[in-house]
Amino acid sequence: MTDLPLLAAAGLFAGAMNAVAGGGSFVTFPAMVFAGLPPVIANASSTVALFPGTIASSFAYRRELAGIGGFRLTVLAPISIAGGLAGAILLLATPEHLFDVVIPWLLLLATLTFGFGARAGIALRRVIRIRSGALPVVQFVISIYGGYFGGAVGLMMMAAWSLLTADDDFKSMAPARVLLTSATNSGAVLWFIAAGAVRWPETLAMLGASVIGGYLGARLTRVLSAHFVRRFVVVLTAFVTLVFYLRMI
């Protein structure tokens, strides 16, 4: 019970992070692990806890939602749900000891995405031409990762969209990022709950706070410097990655 206030604080902070730049799972997942949950259960519970917060952010962005690369969100959302469901099924099929080994590498991938994903998408666009028709397939693959782990999945989506659509205005992509991340997580959340993979006391402590943080975070995007937020998230994700690498040794 003494962990619950700290988990609630983690949920508030993570909900705001997800709305502003993504990366909220870098707060909630470690908090769940260090509260004593096994890594797979911690990951599933973290996803469920953050889900209402992303829904709140989507509501805050409702007037700014627009399609990506000529595809309506009504097309991309079901694809994201299916990918998130596939990733969640894969996660619960992964043995606990194997996931414990994979975690630091997933965290490193997410950290590199936060640090270089946006610029990498723009740089690749100069040498690679991929038709925007491939976007639904790419969205499905990224959503599988989102359902399996989810760290930096929103930024991965935007980097891919930049590569496929020649649009590098990441601020204008934020509403679609939040909505499609929510869609991805919805597929995962349904499976985690149905499979009984959620620890509810810890999850509920985070869940309510993440809703408040998610809504407030969407408002903060209008006043915060995107560069400042990105640098902060990169430093945080690098620190968490280092902690999990040291934990594995």
Buried (B, 14 or more C-beta within 10 A) or exposed (E): EEBBEBBBBBBBBBBBBBBBBBBBBBBBBBBBBBBEBBBBBBBBBBBBBBBBBBBBBBBBBEEEEEEBBEBEBEBBBEBBBBBBBBBBBBBBEBEEEEBBEBBBEBBBBBBBBBBEBBEBBBEBBEEEEBEBEEBBEBBBBBBBBBBBBBBBBBBBBBBBBBBBBEBBEBEEBBBBBBBBBBBBBBBBBBBBBEEEBBBEEBBBBBBBBBBBBBBBBBBBBEEBEBEEBBBBBBEBBBEBBBBBBEEEE
